[in-house]
């Protein structure tokens, strides 16, 4: 009985603490977002475009079996509004028509371009260039079974001081590169990496590989993910970046200083969460070198990406994310509570261990002991219900807070009905969706412990076949 | 140890948890209410604003000429905001002959004075907004107020002042910035400073020369970088002085500037800079050589093609691969260097520029057999190279 009481207390404190921390992050994010929004009012993107000091940038597009979306994605990238871009598509041994589609669409020709493998990768089969657009290069390489290897090949081929990694199944808004680079321009000496926001593409109307109309997806599972993405990016990342403690830049859209990426050895091959892993290693390297730096997040440059539409794909994705988390946290456990790693070692990493990695374990143990306490009479039914209601209401408050943040700043969902739907789904996110994600994350831990680091593919609709309203 | 739950339970039904539930529910209600109210207010505001914009646009010529007195719109905050934004947008896009009429309207209506007053007396966001608006007016009398903004304690305000001065695009606006940065104490992002100075000094880059001469270290480098963007043949021998500066950044900027000139001294100066001990100075010189039209640059670029630095080699190859009528001869000369890396870089660039097909077809019926054989060897070698992996490839390519 004593153990049950301790367990219940732990769950109570843990739950309260995690929500209070998120409330704190929400407040910080609101302040930071509103400030950023004011700044945007005076930002003249055409001046940035015309400036001779705007540095070139290489877009790296790792592609593995992306036959549905690759041509459209590349077309959209080449159409981005940025004065000097180079697009390097890395076909990572696709066994579908990815390469063939690219070859036909861009009339690719073999090119004998100097390629120096600063970072070791799986063998290259060929390098292609497009006579239709000299900014496009395609590296055809053998599959290494991981995205990181493809990105590393792209980094080797990149000729710009900055690289931007973009998922092949994603769409960048036309001005997103200029907007994300504004983060670099603010302090080029210190800013070494910048992340942009990733939003859910499902449901929106896409014309010519650009978002024509932002709409919420139809199915509840996708709308839940919209809320999750809003909370994770507009609240979590914005707030952590405000304290220069951003632990992750999404693999779908981020800009990095190429030299620094090379210094840390590129993306770690076979890392499950290569994006998280890279940023933590960047923090480590920069803190060890005692360099003044900033890893920033800018909320307005937007990348739209497809999210899983069925439970099976979503389960795989969440399990993989959780595997990626432990796969990064464990090798970097020596950074915990060490003075040389400052705030990262004392705050971010402990937060990620306690409130990210252990969350599903603590929750499942907590739920079990609460039920046991309820059965054994240790806990009164009325109090149990009150506690559940409180937890539910508090978590819903945070979700609504992230919708509010979206409303106060970027308002991508302009239709009344869309906002109303978002708000309504905030009430359903914490039951039963939250419990499902808990199970999937536990699966991720189990798979990691078994050494199952296999990449499982996600069922995709494809950009070109997105619903046309 | 007593359970937290028991402790809280003692508070009874009106205890902490219940209060927490109520607080959370109240929070939810407030947030939802705020979202709904905000949506409603914004929809109403923009509807009204659109209506007023249409009305004011229909009277625009009368507003500009003063037929409709400024008092009619100036003291209505919404109308005033609309007219100001239309005026500022028009000023930014107008040719110089249309500018006086627009500026007159700003002056006569008192809008310009209002912004000057705000820029001098307000703080924070309001002051920053006023500074940026003042910059967009491009009015001479705005410059002192903008210059005063440079001395603000707030970095954001200083940045707004720098950007405002830059937007005036007047050489007079560059002076307050230059006067402050020569002290070496002025804290603003380098990029904002450079962009502002480029905008202001575009028609008079000579203003920068005296400042470059009296500064040292990073400030000198920054000014040289701006000068490098703007330099024109009119700067004459000033560029030669900069080309022999002790700071490599300044020499690099001089090289960049020389790319915009084509005088008798351009080629000798770039010849010397292409042999600079610093790789990035050599790189800038090679880039500049790529920009100028002079057949004499081929020999310098051929030397740079064998440079120890990969970037210099690549850029020299880039420039050489675009010298269309001379490509066959250049290929022979590159082969004669017996430098495999140079040959590889050149062929890569021929690929990028798409000129390789012309060269290959040009071999037919010609006596450039050695060039043809070498080219085919490079192509075969390159094919092998891309099959190599990791460190092997790095080693094979000689990395840097």
Interface residues (C-beta under 8 A of the other chain):
Chain A: X2 X5 X6 X8 X9 X12 X13 X38 X41 X42 X47 X51 X52 X53 X111 X112 X113 X114 X115 X116 X117 X118 X119 X120 X121 X122 X123 X124 X125 X126 X127 X129 X131 X134 X159 X185 X186 X187 X188 X189 X378 X379 X380 X382 X383 X386 X387 X389 X390 X393 X394 X396 X397 X400 X401 X403 X404 X407 X408 X416 X419 X423
Chain B: X1 X3 X4 X5 X6 X8 X9 X13 X17 X18 X20 X21 X24 X25 X27 X28 X31 X32 X34 X35 X38 X39 X125 X128 X129 X132 X160 X163 X189 X190 X191 X194 X195 X198 X229 X310 X314 X344 X345 X347 X348 X351 X352 X353 X354 X378 X379 X382 X383 X385 X386 X387 X388 X389 X390 X391 X392 X393 X394 X397 X399
